[in-house]
Amino acid sequence: MNFQSVYILEDRGILYVNGNDAKDFLQNLISNDIEKVNDSNSCFASLLSPQGKFLFAFIIIKHKSGYFLDCDKSQVEGLFKQLSAYKLRSKIEILNLSNEFVVAAINHEKFLSFKDTKDILGYTIKYREDPLLLDPRNKNLGGRLIINLEKLYLSLKKLELKNDNIDNYYKYSHKLGIPQKNLNKLQNKLFGIECNFEELNGIDFKKGCYVGQENTARIKLKNKLSKRLLPIELVEGKLNENDTIHINKIDVGKVLINDEYPYALIKYLDDNFNQEDEFKSENATLKIKIPKWIN
């Protein structure tokens, strides 16, 4: 990510949760602690099934009297419906503002060049009236500006930022091992903790109950985490969704996202898994790398 580059993430969606009960409503649902979110801090979180399986992932940013939820656009409608189903008598409103606001990603050093910023994950300031934050998952993903579409290009011009190819951002994210696209393909196929959400600062094990908390805590406390979502490096061939990954006829995982930025659920502790090896699926040869930020 270059210092003067900006990536307009038009494939991100924005929901806005507002109202007297917004804070408590989110606190009872999400895997992270909403108390962390204020005008100077944002967080990464997920919404899980009651069994602890992955459903939705998003960044939560305080905005005026409510909260922005920055999520993969392939998930925005589903997330809107899921939150609405949990709404019941809560005094909240949920708005889909994806046509009004856009996410712009910038280089880590560029973020730090803004006045009053700090090199702290999730640290948030206002650029004029719009939230600007250091990505709470990993600082190498840089800063994120959540801005009204009407103001976008004038602001980018004033900041001397040049629009770069969005593919460069997602290639970099995939190289880091942080999935951001086609997350709908992961739904109900793995536990949230298997998505590496603990390492991406998306799970708070000290907060109270939330949907899916019981199994998430059990996997953590009983050291049952034996599989992880890891990036695929395609050597040759073609990947198919749900293909088994094997070496010497021994299964070590399954392809979950087979598109341009592929990921697989891998038995990373298995004696047959060595990230230096080449693996096979039905029609492909591939490699699997454990990101450096995973302990």
C-alpha positions in Angstrom: 0.0 0.0 0.0 1.6 3.2 -1.2 1.6 6.4 0.9 -0.5 8.4 -1.6 -2.8 5.6 -2.6 -6.4 5.3 -1.7 -8.7 2.3 -2.3 -12.4 3.0 -2.7 -14.0 -0.1 -1.3 -17.3 0.1 -3.1 -17.9 -3.6 -2.2 -18.3 -2.7 1.4 -21.8 -2.0 2.9 -22.7 0.4 5.7 -25.5 -0.2 8.2 -26.4 2.4 10.9 -27.8 1.2 14.2 -29.3 4.1 16.2 -31.7 4.7 19.1 -31.9 4.6 22.9 -31.2 0.9 23.1 -28.6 0.7 20.4 -25.7 0.1 22.7 -27.4 -2.7 24.8 -28.9 -4.2 21.7 -25.4 -4.7 20.1 -23.8 -5.7 23.3 -26.2 -8.7 23.7 -25.4 -9.9 20.2 -21.8 -9.3 19.1 -18.6 -11.2 20.0 -16.7 -8.1 21.1 -17.4 -5.6 23.8 -19.4 -2.5 22.6 -18.0 -0.6 25.6 -14.7 -0.4 23.6 -16.4 1.7 20.9 -16.5 5.5 21.4 -15.5 8.6 19.5 -11.8 7.7 19.8 -12.0 3.9 19.3 -13.6 1.4 16.9 -13.6 -2.4 17.1 -13.9 -5.5 14.9 -16.7 -7.9 15.8 -18.9 -10.8 14.5 -22.4 -12.0 14.8 -22.5 -15.8 15.4 -25.2 -18.5 15.4 -26.3 -19.8 18.8 -23.9 -22.7 18.2 -21.0 -20.3 17.7 -20.8 -20.7 13.9 -19.8 -17.7 11.8 -22.6 -15.6 10.3 -21.4 -12.0 9.8 -18.3 -9.9 10.4 -18.0 -6.1 10.6 -16.1 -3.1 12.0 -18.1 -1.0 14.5 -17.6 2.8 14.4 -19.3 5.3 16.7 -21.1 7.9 14.6 -23.2 10.6 16.2 -25.7 8.9 18.5 -25.4 5.5 16.9 -23.0 3.1 15.3 -21.8 2.4 11.8 -21.4 -1.3 10.9 -18.8 -1.6 8.0 -19.2 -5.1 6.4 -18.7 -7.0 3.2 -21.5 -5.9 0.8 -22.3 -9.5 0.1 -23.4 -9.8 3.7 -25.1 -6.4 4.2 -28.7 -7.5 3.4 -28.4 -10.7 5.4 -27.0 -8.7 8.4 -29.8 -6.2 8.1 -32.4 -9.0 8.3 -30.6 -10.8 11.1 -30.4 -7.7 13.3 -34.0 -6.8 12.5 -35.1 -10.3 13.6 -33.4 -9.7 17.0 -34.9 -6.2 17.3 -38.2 -7.2 19.0 -39.2 -4.3 21.3 -35.8 -2.6 21.4 -35.9 1.1 20.8 -33.6 1.2 17.8 -33.6 1.8 14.1 -31.5 0.0 11.6 -30.7 1.8 8.3 -28.9 0.5 5.3 -26.8 3.5 4.2 -24.7 1.6 1.7 -25.8 4.0 -1.1 -24.9 7.1 0.9 -21.5 6.2 2.6 -18.4 4.6 1.2 -15.3 3.2 2.8 -11.9 4.4 1.6 -8.7 2.6 2.7 -5.3 4.3 3.1 -1.8 3.4 3.9 -0.8 2.9 7.6 1.8 5.7 7.5 -0.6 8.0 5.7 -3.1 7.5 8.5 -0.4 8.5 11.1 0.3 11.6 9.1 -3.1 13.0 10.1 -3.1 15.4 13.1 -4.0 13.7 16.5 -3.8 10.1 15.2 -2.2 7.4 17.3 -0.6 4.1 16.3 -3.2 2.1 18.2 -5.5 -0.5 16.6 -9.0 0.9 16.2 -7.9 4.5 17.1 -10.4 6.9 15.6 -10.5 10.6 14.9 -12.8 12.8 12.9 -11.7 14.1 9.5 -14.1 17.0 9.4 -17.3 15.1 10.4 -16.4 11.7 9.1 -14.7 8.9 11.1 -11.1 8.0 10.2 -9.7 4.9 12.0 -6.8 2.6 12.1 -8.1 -0.8 11.1 -8.8 -2.7 14.4 -7.9 -6.1 12.9 -4.3 -5.4 11.8 -2.5 -2.1 11.4 -1.0 -3.4 8.1 -4.5 -2.9 6.6 -4.0 0.8 7.2 -6.6 3.4 7.9 -10.3 3.5 6.9 -12.3 6.6 6.2 -16.1 6.3 6.3 -17.3 9.2 4.3 -20.5 10.5 2.5 -20.2 9.6 -1.1 -21.0 13.2 -2.1 -17.9 14.5 -0.3 -15.6 11.7 -1.3 -13.7 12.9 -4.3 -13.3 16.5 -3.1 -11.8 15.2 0.2 -9.4 12.8 -1.6 -8.2 15.7 -3.7 -7.6 17.9 -0.7 -5.7 15.0 1.0 -3.6 14.5 -2.2 -4.6 10.9 -2.4 -4.7 9.0 -5.8 -7.3 6.3 -6.5 -5.6 3.0 -6.8 -6.9 -0.3 -8.1 -9.0 -2.0 -5.5 -7.6 -5.4 -6.4 -4.2 -4.3 -5.1 -5.8 -3.8 -1.6 -7.4 -7.2 -1.6 -4.3 -8.9 -2.9 -2.4 -7.4 0.0 -5.1 -8.4 2.5 -5.1 -12.0 1.1 -1.3 -12.0 1.4 -1.7 -11.0 5.1 -4.2 -13.8 5.5 -7.2 -11.6 6.4 -10.4 -12.5 4.4 -12.7 -9.6 3.5 -14.5 -10.8 0.3 -17.2 -13.4 -0.3 -17.7 -13.9 3.5 -21.2 -15.2 2.8 -19.5 -18.4 1.7 -18.3 -19.0 5.2 -21.7 -18.9 6.9 -22.4 -21.8 9.2 -19.4 -23.7 7.9 -16.9 -23.0 10.8 -16.8 -21.6 14.2 -16.1 -17.9 14.6 -13.0 -18.6 16.6 -11.8 -20.8 13.7 -11.9 -17.6 11.6 -9.0 -16.3 13.7 -11.2 -13.6 15.2 -9.3 -13.8 18.5 -6.1 -12.8 16.8 -7.9 -10.2 14.8 -9.2 -8.6 18.0 -12.8 -9.6 17.3 -13.6 -11.6 20.4 -13.7 -10.5 24.0 -13.6 -13.4 26.4 -14.2 -11.2 29.4 -17.6 -9.7 28.4 -20.9 -11.1 29.3 -23.1 -13.4 27.3 -23.7 -12.9 23.6 -25.1 -15.2 20.8 -22.7 -18.1 20.3 -20.6 -17.3 23.4 -20.9 -20.7 25.1 -19.2 -22.8 22.4 -16.7 -20.0 21.6 -15.6 -19.9 25.3 -15.5 -23.7 25.5 -13.2 -24.1 22.4 -10.9 -21.5 23.9 -10.8 -22.7 27.5 -10.5 -26.4 26.6 -7.9 -25.7 24.0 -10.1 -27.4 21.3 -9.0 -25.1 18.4 -7.6 -27.6 15.9 -8.7 -26.0 12.6 -8.2 -22.5 11.2 -9.2 -20.5 8.2 -6.1 -20.0 6.2 -5.3 -18.4 2.8 -4.7 -20.6 -0.3 -1.9 -19.9 -2.7 -2.9 -21.5 -6.0 0.1 -23.1 -7.7 -1.8 -24.5 -10.7 -5.3 -25.7 -11.7 -8.7 -24.6 -10.5 -10.3 -24.5 -7.1 -13.8 -25.6 -6.4 -15.8 -24.7 -3.4 -16.0 -27.5 -0.8 -13.1 -29.4 -2.4 -11.1 -31.6 0.0 -7.5 -30.6 0.4 -5.1 -33.6 0.9 -1.5 -34.7 0.9 -0.5 -38.3 0.3 -4.2 -39.2 0.2 -4.7 -37.8 3.8 -7.3 -35.0 4.2 -6.1 -31.9 5.9 -8.8 -29.4 5.1 -11.5 -28.1 2.8 -11.8 -25.2 0.3 -14.4 -22.7 1.6 -13.8 -19.6 -0.6 -12.7 -20.6 -4.1 -12.8 -17.2 -5.8 -10.0 -14.7 -6.6 -8.9 -14.6 -2.9 -9.3 -18.2 -1.8 -9.4 -19.6 1.8 -9.6 -23.0 3.3 -10.4 -24.5 6.7 -7.2 -26.4 7.6 -6.3 -28.9 10.3 -3.2 -26.8 11.1 -2.1 -28.9 14.0 -2.3 -32.2 12.1 1.0 -34.0 11.8 0.4 -34.2 8.1 0.2 -30.5 7.7 3.4 -28.7 6.9 3.0 -25.2 5.3 6.2 -25.8 3.2 4.5 -28.7 1.3 2.3 -28.5 -1.8 -1.2 -29.9 -1.4 -3.8 -31.2 -3.8 -7.5 -30.7 -4.3 -9.6 -32.3 -7.0 -8.3 -30.1 -9.8 -5.5 -28.0 -8.3 -2.1 -27.9 -6.7 -1.8 -25.3 -3.9 0.1 -24.1 -0.9 -1.3 -23.0 2.5 0.5 -20.4 4.7 -0.1 -19.6 8.3 0.0 -15.8 8.7 2.7 -14.4 10.9 0.2 -12.7 13.2 -1.2 -16.0 14.3 0.5 -17.2 17.5 
